[in-house]
Amino acid sequence: MADLQQFEDAYDRAEAAYVDALRADLPRAKLMDLAGAVAAAAAEFNTEAYRAFHTASGDDREELDRLTDLTETLGELWTDIHTAYQGLS
């Protein structure tokens, strides 16, 4: 699972950039772009987690099953947030 760390880190960085922009009260267009970046990072993390899940066994497979549930939900959430911003533009 260590190879998933880079995808988790990328997601964390994208999410932190969005939260920082929100706190800085940046324009909606910038927030929309950042939400899209978080959605993309979450989708990539989810894709890689599923890839690892399909080749794993035993305890790793169970842990990856839980992780894919979380990453899928995160991806859907951030896609919805990004889509909401697009609807406001």
Salt bridges, closest charged atoms under 4 A:
GLU48 OE2 - ARG51 NH2 3.16
